[in-house]
Amino acid sequence: MHRVLQIPELREYIFHLINKRSAYASLAAVCRAFQDPALDALYGDVDDFCNLLKCMPGNLFSYQIYKPTLNMPMLFLKRNMTSGDWHTLSKYTSRVRSLQITWDLSETDTKPYALLEDTVCYALARCAFPGTMFPKLHTLRLIGPERAGVSMLQPFLLGERLRHLYISPCKVFVDDVYKHIPYLPYLSPLLETLVIDFSSNVETTPGQLSIELLKPTADMASVLCQMNNLQRIGSGPMSEWILAHLASLPKLSTLTLMVFKECGWLSSPSSVISVPKLTSLTLQAAEYETATLALRKLADSARRPDQLSDSPVLELRTVGLEVLWVLATGGSLSVFTSALASCTSPTHLQEIIISNRSPNGAMTIPPLQLLTPITYDDLRPLAAFSKLTRLSLSFVFIPFLPRDASKFFDLLPSWPLLEILEARPLHLDIATLVHILRALTKLSILSVDVIVSDTELEDLSQEETFKALPSNDRIRSMTFGERYEWSSLRRYEPLFQRLMPRARWFWSNIAVVSRTA
């Protein structure tokens, strides 16, 4: 081997440039000098934990089909793990920097090799290795774990270099999570991101049982109040005491907060809370009114004595609202958007993300009379934010501008800097799409449902009309609705190549790439 390749930093840089798993495996077998950096690169980012477990002896696990319709095997334990098994596993886990373990297939686009059966999780939770199994782990994502999956955290997964921990969705309650990680501040003292999404546990109409099990606990307070390096946090409802501690964290900038009417600091008119100085705030609530009350409460607590009662005091860059379920009794979105316009500084706000979700993944469409549609009046207060670069409005089942869709586009000149626009379910014709492209010249990502009639396509294909169409070469991502057949999209290809020549089109999970991209 040439002497220049004996420089470790140079070898690491070369392997960083390769970025091909098959090449890493080949390079690991070339020579000893290549083995460690090649294996570090090969096992550095693991998005399928079951795939990593294939390195274990063949008589340790068995695979059985979990759901024939998905052709998804499940990993079962055939025998108890020995000290030799732990040593073998540690040779691979010691190289992992980023790890994802999946239990819920609906929450990820990456299909795992297999799913972990509960006995495997509990076996790994009884970690017998004398040391940290993942000493280099930087980012950990658990997708849809239940009790067995959460039990793996403290003895098996956590390490002192961990910076980012995501559990989403978490299918157990607050108490079940925090009793498994009481030593998180000591095991992972450098943690910067702690996101535990409990929203999947909220019922269609949040009942007393859900609220009780989602309340902050002593274990939760003990963990959060000892982690002084946190920058991003989202872990369900929080008490006044926890919010006061978060306000003292010098690095905290991003907060996701679940709120219920029954929250003590929210339901008491006289309660005064401390508010962290944030750049990003996301509220999770079952109703618009509850989110509005929380926003106003946070703004009032942040307001100085010399500031007017109606002055926008929250200097947020990003605001998100995730409505866990909206029925007619939930009121209209305008109560929240109006509060947002009066509480948030328009010179700072750049991103607004509003969405709802179906209860517990339900696919049954509720009766339309139970749903409050999104109207022009709901969106009009957002015109106050002229610095917006992203506007995302995504709703499940709820009618979006059913009678006044054209009025929405009267608001577009209010957002000249907009780069990302998502509006669903909103159906546009080509004339409206052209209007959007002309009004929003900085647009780079567009997610809407475009409908093209045969008559409109024929008219636009006329030479003079076609030449007059705008062309936006900034847009790299365009999402279609699912109403089109593949053959229809091919017919429209010349038209969309003219309008968005560099766009990558997405339709029904299929990417259609423009030839000029």
MODAZI-V432611 format. One line per field, one symbol per residue. ss: DSSP state (~ for helix, > for strand, _ for the rest). A space follows every 50 residues. Layout:
ss: ???
//
This chain:
ss: __~~~~_~~~~~~~~~~~__~~~~~~~~___~~~~~~~~~~~__>>__~~ ~~~~~_____>>>>>>>____>>>>>>_____~~~~~~~~~~~____>>> >>__~~~_______>>_~~~~~~~~_____________>>>>>___~~~~ _~~~~~~______>>>>______~~~~~_____~~~~_____>>>>__~~ ~______~~~~~~~___~~~~~~~_______>>>_____~~~~~~~~___ ___>>>>>>____~~~~____________>>>>>>__~~~~~~~~~~~~~ ~~___________>___>>>>>>____~~~___~~~~~~~~~~>______ >>>>>>__~~~______~~~___>_~~~~~~~~~_____>>>>>_____> ____~~~~___~~~_____>>>>>>>>>_~~~~~~~~~~_____>>>>>> ___~~~~~~~__~~~~~~________>>>______~~~~~~~~~~~~~~_ ___>>>>__>>>>____
//
